[in-house]
Amino acid sequence: MKTRPCDPSLGAVALALLGVASCVSTAGVPVGVRLAIEPTGAGASTTPTGWRVVLEEARVLLGPLYAYAPEHDAMAWLAPLGASRARAHGGFDPLGGRLVRFEHLDQIAFDALGGRVDVAIARGLRGAVDEVSVVLDAPRGANAALDGPTRGHHLSVRGVATRGGERVDFEGGLDLEEAGIVRRVDGIGVEGPPLDEGSTLLLRVDPARWFAEADFTGLASPVVLTPSLQPHRAWRLGARSSGAYSAQVLHQLPEGRE
């Protein structure tokens, strides 16, 4: 009886699968991760046209939020086999099915001029994350009320713009249509160590970036910002820019671990 020689390519495949399994045994471990949000800056900026914009109120509805493993991570090989994926807006996934190590699906009404908020502790997957996406979704529940934190909008602001002897007091709400990825802010970079038990994923929001390109020239004070006005259009772009956000993983070992 003859035996067939071993195909060396099969051995290579077996070794590769063993390597993936080894990664899964570590990177697939569930861990408790805290989500926190804090503002950065003082809510003030100077625009290219010389306007000094100082926000007196800046609120935004944040969430869902997704933190992704690096694209080169071996766990990404398992995505077609059922690994967790971001499935926002009817299954459209602009990041191509990247592995989600942490997600928070609830909506958070955040005061971007207030202090740090510890949102929740949720289960994530141990391992590196290099990018966060956050959805600026439509108001839900109590957030949709006209007397809610954003007055029923996705974002709301009140502030003062000055240039020389000119002054414009302004306020308004921003609403984003549900089309494509209009409501998603992708490409928010993440610094810090990999996620592990006791980690905190900290999202920072810089509201000064919302009006960095605003021009209040010719507007009579006070003014309610509407989509036809340049400062509103600048706000729409600024609030959806990844540059207005940053993220960091902070790690603190649980009690009893050294």
N, C-alpha and C positions, 0 to 999 in steps of 0.2 A: 504494500500500500504506500503510495507516494504522498508526501506532505508538501503543501504549498509553502513557498518561502514567504517570510513576513514582508509586507509592504512597508518600507521605511517611512513613507509619508503618513501611514496610519499611526506610527509611533509618535511622529511629530504632533499630530492632531491630539493624541492622547495626552502628551505632555502639556500642550496648550490648554486643554480642558482642565487638567490638574491645576495649572497655574490660575485659571479663572476661579476654580473651586476654592483655592487657597485665599484669593482675594475676597470671595464671597463670605468666607468664614469670619473675616475681620470686618470688611466694609458693610456687610449685611446685618451687623449686630444692632438691635434696637437700643437707643439711648434716650434719656430724658433731656430735652433741650428747652431752655427758657427763651422766649421771644421778648425783646424789649425795644422801645422806640424812644429816641430823644432828638430834640432840635439842635441845630448847630448855627453859629453866628447869632447876630442880634436882630435879624430881620430887616437890615438896612443895606442899600446898595446905591451906587452911582452909575447911571446909564451912560452910554456913549454920547448922548446929546446933552449931558450935563445935569440931568435931573437927579436929585437926591431923594430916593424913595425910602420912607420909613413905614414899616407895617406896624399897625397897632392891634390888629387881629388877623390871624392866619390859621385857618382850620381846614383839615383835609380828611376825607374818608379813605382809609387804607385797607387793602385786602380784597381778595385772597393774596397770599404771599408764598413764593416758592424759592427754595435755595437748591441750586443744582451742583452735582458733582462735576469735576472737570471732564471735558469731552473725551480726553484720552484715558479716563479711568476705565479699568477693565470691567467694572460693573456695568458700564454702558453696553457691553456685549450682550447682556441679559435682557435688554429692553424688549426685543421681539418676543421673549418668553414670558412676559408679564410683569416686569419690574415696574415700579410706580412711575407714572408719567403725569406731567401737568396737562390737564384737560379743561382749559378755560374756554368759554365762549363756543359751546357746541362741538368740542373736540378739536378745534384748531390749535395746533401747537407750533408756534414759530421757531422754537428751538429744536425741532426735529426729534422729539421723543427723548430728550436728555433725562438722565436719572435724577429724580428728585430725592434729596436726602432729608429735606425738612419742608413741611408745608403748614400754613395756618390759613384756614378757609373763612374764618369769621371776619366781619368788617369792623374796623376800629376807627372811631372818631377821635382824631388826634389834634391837639392844640400845638401847632408848630412854633409857638412863642412861649410855651409852658415848660414844664420840666420833664424828666425821664419818666416813662410809663413802663412798668413790668406787666406785660400783657398776659402771658400764660406759659405753662409748662406743657409741652406736647412730646410725643414720641417722634424721634428722627432716626436716621441711620448713621452709625459711626463712619467717619471718613472726611476727606477734604471737600470743601465747597469753594467755588471760585466766582459764582455769579448768583445774583438774586433778581427775581422779577416780582413786581408788585402791581396789582390791579387797582386803578382808581375807578371803582365800580359805582353803579347807581345807588343812591341811598336806599337802605332797607330798614323796615321796622320803624323804630322811633327816630332813626336818622332821616327819614323821609318827611318828617313833620316840618311845617313852616317855622315853628319855634324850636327846631332841633339845632344841634351844634353847628351845622353848616347851612341852616335855613332852607333845608330841602335840596341843596345843591351838592355836587361832588366836592367842591371846594368853595370857601368863602373868605373874603378879605375886607379889611378896612384900613386905611392909611392916609399918609400925607406925602405929596411930592412937591419939592421946592427947587427953584433955580433962580439965583439972584433974588430979586424982589417978588418973584412969582410964587404962588402957592395954589395947589390943587388938592382939596380933600376928596377922597374917593372911597367907594365901597362897591361890592358886587359879588355875584356868584358865578361859578363856572360849571357848566354841564358838558359832558363828553358823550357823543353818540356811540351806540353799540355797532361798530363797523370795523371789521378786521382786527387790528391790534391797537386801535386808537386809545383804548382805556388801559393798555398795558405799558408799564415802564420796564423795559428789558435792559440788560447789560450793566446792571449795578454791580460794581466790583466788590469783592469780599477780601478783607485782610484777616490775618490771624491763623491760629492752628486749626487742625481738623476738628470736626464735631466729635464730642465724646460725652460720656455721662457727666452732667453738671455744667455743660457749656451754656453760654448765653449767645444767641444770635442778636446782635444789636444793629438795628436799622436807624440811620441818621437822616434827618430831613432838614434841608437848608432853604427856608422860604424866601430868603433874599434873592436866590437864583430865579425865582418865578418872574420877577419884574426886571431882570438884568438888562433887557433890551427894550424896555417900555419908553415911550415918548409921549409926554403929556402936553406938548405944545398945542396951543389953541383951544384947550379945554377950559370951560368955565367951571369954577368951584362953587358948590360941591357937585360931583358927578357920580352917577351910577354907571359902572362899567358894563357895557353890552357888547355883543359880538361884532358890531360895526365899528368899534373904536380900537385904535392901534394898541393901547395898553392891555385891552382884553385879549387881543390876538397874541401879544407878547407873553402874557400870562399863560395862555393855553400851551404855547410852545415850551415855556420854561418849566411848567409843572409836569410836563410829560418828558422832560429831558433827564437822562440818567445822571447828568451832572448835578442835579438838585438833591441827589441821594447818595449815600455810601453805606457800607455795611462792614461789620467786624465780628469775628468770633472771639469771645472772651472765655477763658477756661478757668474753672475753679473746681478742684477735686471735691467730691462729696465727703461729708464727715466720715471719718473712719478709714479713709484711703490715704496712702502716702505715695 
